[in-house]
Amino acid sequence: MNKNSSSLAAKANSSAQRGTTAADRRWFKRGDWGRRLVGVWAISAAAATALNLGLVQLLERQGQTLFFDVRGTVTPPSNIVILAIDESSLSQGEFYHSDPQKYTALEPIQAWPWKRAAYAAVINKVMAAGAKAVAIDVLFSTPSSYGEADDRVLAQTIRQHKERVILAARYAETETPQGYSVQLTTPLPSFCDRSDCTGFINYLIEPDNRIHRFSEQFLQQLLINTPEESLPQVPSLDAATLQVAQMPHRPDIGESIFFYGPAQTFEHIPFWTVLDPSAWKTTLRSGDLFKNKIVLIGSTASIHQDFHAAPFSKSWLHPQPMSGVEIHANAIATLQEGRAIREAMPQAPLRGLFVFVGVVGAGWVFTRSKSPLRRLGWAIGLAAVWMGVGYGLFVQAGILIPTAVPVGVLVLSGLSQLVAGTVKEQLTKRQLRDTLKQYVTSPIVQEIISQHDDLQDLLRERELALAGKILASRYQIVRVLGSGGFSETYVAVDLLRPGKPQCVVKQLRVFSDNPNTLKQAQRLFAIEAETLERLGRHEQIPQLLASFDENDEFYLVQEYVEGHPLVMEILPRRAMSEAKVVKLLHDLLNVLSFVHSQGVIHRDLKPSNIIRRQADDKLILIDFGVAKRITNQLAESSNTKFTIAVGTPGYMPSEQSAGRPHFNSDIYALGMIAIEALTGESPHTFNQNPKTGEIRWRQQAEFVDSKLATILDRMVHHDFMQRYRSVQDVQLDLEALYPLMNFPDDTNTLLKKETTKGDVFNETLNPEEEEEEALQGVTMPLPEDWLNQ
């Protein structure tokens, strides 16, 4: 890509950026939009966390449940056993009714509700077997349906074992004459007449509809809305059980229960096996399974519906809910082993600050990347790290840090980066598309379009927009031929000439509404048109047919050259013969001699600006940069500092790159074209000798006559003072070479014949005149080619 093309690409990009609104520029400036999005998410998450909103609690509890599922089952303490009122125990009545004498011991459980004598018998047996305590998760708040005698049996057993039996109580909402109020439902006074023999069984249901925390949290929440003096208070069943078992525990180390696993994690013994003598001796080894253990009696039968959602229940890994007695077992084990899970930051505002700092810090890391997709990847990665840290603290230390909310916010931040980046890209692409539309036929723009499928239609749109348009009531556009920053070229037909022949129409753009500027542009346009008129007298330069202005736009009409550009003959990696190269030099030197005689420096000689005319196989020189000269002279007259080298890298000598071309700058370009033809290598690939500045090209040519190589080396000398001073000097050396080279006879004859008749101008300017003409001819370039092909 040459400098002209680069400048056009930069111009298109700059124009696209100018097309965006001021708000868009402020929002997307230097990627600040990404950090602003992170800030919005961070503030939102921190505020929600600091206010301890229900949604935050829901997400964090779900995250805690996930941690339990990932962690899996942990071996529970062996000194807690559940005596389960299960389906097998409820079905023992069938055995009793089939043979009452054989199954006499099962009589108390022949039908639900069971006799309270059954509980008394079980308590006596497990206590005799060495149990430390018995907790019964069954409410005995109403008299037995079997009569007062049945209640007396249980009451006597409880009094016998005094402080080693705990009965269930429950806080429940009841209707009173004054309305609904919360009351404590306790066992019958005959069973327990003091507060240390009961424990309440309520748990707080969290926003995720699961039980996570100890019963004490339920009581604290209850006391917030109920006067403390009107509400009887007893300890929880869990704490009371450990108390009567005389086991040390730390009820204040944390709020959440350490769940050991899903249902059936703790040891379950069917209730009926204690009553049945045979099972007692065999299965229970005469009660050895209860020695030094806490025995929890409760229902695990589905008919009683004493099931609750908790970690390890109603999840994708463990769909089975957990019975109330199992939750008590987990709570008692947690208190006993000191594994209660605690918040690292109990105060909600502190958790909010933690979330804000963490999210902002992570956002600063991933927004350093410019790619929205990479930002999303980094955000997901950092979220995974945060999740890993939260999980590690949970498993190893039993500590909870805010995890679900910040992790979710990081992922959402990454997604928002991707969405915002896509929006930004679409905005830029839309503006770029609008800009490219103006230069759709420029080679660099076509290169850009070729890499984007969604821009392919621009070429067709431009063609359709201009096809059929008539200029000056005479020239009808057929197709767009080329486009640049300040000009556009069309193939048109002349409607007023016989046969409607094709011609080339070049539109010159002057981007100004200033009347003085337009007037000056009109004057310069007339001067340049006169120059093209003179140049067009040569048979190898397109003839100027007309010039006119219309709607403050200027048009030149030139002869249409049917043929192909020289780039189709000078092919990469394919060397041209010496004879053809010499013939090429001979033809172009004749044309260049005439151009210089008119005081004009072409400044952009290259294969794409040379056409092989189909009619007579002659080389036609095109693109004399009228638009460039007019535009730069307008810039100079308005004191606009706009300096850029005229020409194409590779074919442009150093003095021309500095903005001071000479007539022999064109000789340099022609020499580079010849070297490219001989070697099949692009000019910009050649290196220079660091000491002499000589271009190293000979080793890349298969064979070149040393005298021809010497001529080419002088043509492309880096110092214009040591380069050929004029075209005539090159022609003289080249003519002297003809007899010495082994050309075919027809080539020598043709060269001699053309040399005698083809030199149009054999006079050169003196150095002072040359310098003056060169300075007058220097104009600022535009990134465009006039492709008359």
C-alpha positions, 0 to 999 in steps of 0.5 A: 500500500503506497502513501497515497493509499494510506492517506486515503484510508486514514482520511476515510477512518477520520471521516468515519470518526467525525461522523459519530455524534459528540455523545458517541465520541465521549462515551467510546473515547479511549475505551472509557465506555468499558470502565464506565459500564463496569462502574455502573455494574459495580455500584448497582451490585454494591448498593444491592448488597449493602441494602441486603435486598432479597434478590441478593440473599436469594443469589448468595444462598443459591451459591451456597447450595451450589458449594454444598453440591460441588463439595459432596458428602462429608462423613457425619459424627458417629454419635448421632443416630436417627430412630426413624418413623419410616414406612416400614415402621408404619406398616408393622400393624399388618404383622401384628394383626396377622399374629397378635401373640407373636408380635405382641411388642408391636401392639403400640404401633399397630395404627397411626397415631401410635400409642405414647406407650410406644415412645416410652418403651423406646426411650426406656430401651435406648437409655438402658442401652447407654444413650446420652440423650433422646430428642423427640421431633413429635409434638405431644401438645394434645391428650392421647387418643388412647386415653389418659392412661397412655399419657401417664405411661409416657409422663412416667418415663420422661420423669424417670430419665429427667434431664436426658429427654427433650420434647419438641415445641413449635412457634405457630400463628394462632387465631385469638379474639384480638386477631392472629398472634404467634404462640408457642405450642408446648408438650402437655404439662404432664410431660414437661413442666419446665423450660429445659425439657423442650426445644422449638423446632422452627427454622427460618425459610430463606429467600431461596425457599431453603433452610440454611441457618440455625433455629435461633435465627428464626427466633431472632427474626420473630422477635423483631415483629413480636414484643419479647415479653409476650412471647415465651422463649425456649431454646432450640431443639438442637441446642437443648439436645446438646445441653442435656447430652452434656456435650460442649458446643459453640452456638455463636460461632456462625449462623449457617448449618454445615450440611454433611450430605443429602438425605440418609447421610446420618445413620437411620434405624427403623423405629420398630426394630427397637420394639421388636425383641428379635430385631433388638437382639440381632440387628441392633445387637441388644442396643449396642448401636445406641451406646453413648449416642444422641438419639433423634426420634422423628418421621421420615415417612412421606405420608407425614410430609415433614420434608423441607428444602435444604442444601443437597435437596431439590437440586439437580444432583439431589432431588430428594427433600430432607426430613425435619429430623435429618435437618436437626441431625445436621444442626446438632452435628454442626454445633457439636463439631464447631463447623458452623458456617459464618459470614466473613463480613456480617455487616451488609454495608461492609459486604457492599463495599467489598463487592464494589472494590472487588468488581472495580478492581477486576474490571480495571484488569479486563478492560485493559484489553481493547478487544470486547471478546477478550474482555468477555474472556477475561471477565469470565476468567476473573469470575471463575477465580472469584468463585474458586476463592469463595468455594475454597474459603467455604470448604476450608474455613467455613467462611462465606464471602459475597460470591454469587452477586459479584461473579454474576456481575463480572459475567454481565460486565463482560457481556455488556462489554461485548454488546457495547463493543459490537454497538461501537463497531456497528456505529464505526462501520456505518460511518465508514460505510458512508465514507467509503461510498464516496471513494468506492472505486479507489483501489485502496477502498476496493481493497478494503471492500474486498475484505468485508462481504457486507460492503460488496454492495457499495460498488454496485450502488455507486455504479447504479447511482451514476449510470446514465447521468448526463454532464453538460447535456452531452456526456453520458456516464457509462461507468465509474473508472476511478476515484480519489480524494479530490477527483473521480473519473468516469467512462462516458459516451459523447452524445453529440459526436457521430457514433457516440464514441467513448471518452474519459471524464474527470471530475475535479472536486473543490471542497469550499463554499468560499466564492473567492476560492471557487473563482481562483479554482476556476482560473487554475482549472483553465491554466491546467486545461491549457497544459493538458491541451498542449500535452495532448498534442503528442500521439502517446498522451491522451488528447484533451477533448473538452473542459467545463464547469457545472454546479461549482464542479470542474470537468475534463474530457479526454480521449479514451485509450483502449488497451491495458496497463503496463502492470499486466506485462510486468509480472511478479517473478517473471523477468522481461527480456533486455530487448523488450526493456530497452524498447520500453525505455526508448518509447517512454523516453520519447514521450517524457522528453516532450512532457519536460519540454512543456515544463511539466514534471509527471511525478508519478511514473509507474506501470499503472499510469502507462497504457499499452494502446490496443490499436497500435501497441504503443505506450500511452502516458496518463495521469498528470495530476491536474487535481493535485496541482489545483488543490495544492495551489489553492492550499498555498494561496490560503496559507494552509500548511499541507505537505505530502510527497508526490508519487508512489513509494518505490518509484519516487526518489528521495528529493521527491519524497522531500517535496522538491522534485526535479525533471530527472525525478521522472528519470529515476521512476522510469529507471525503476520501472525498467529494473522491475521489468528485468528482475520481476521484483517490486521496487520497494523490495530492493535494498540500498548500499548503506555507503554509496546509496546504490540500489542492489538489484543486479543479483536478482536479474538473470542476466543483464548487459553490464553497459545497460546495467550501468545506464540503469544505475545512473538513472536511479542514482540516489543523488539527483546531481549525479543522476542523468540531468535530462532525458536526452542524456539518457537517450544518447547513452542508450543509442550508443548501446544499440549496436553493442547489444545482441538484439534481433535485427528487427529490434535494432532497425525499429529502434534506429527508425524510431530514434530518427523520427521520434525525438520531438524535443531535443533541447534541455533547460539550463540548471537555473531554469530547470530548478525554477520550473521544478519548483513551479511544478511541485504540487501536493498529492492526493491519494488517487490514480487517474486510471484511463484504461 
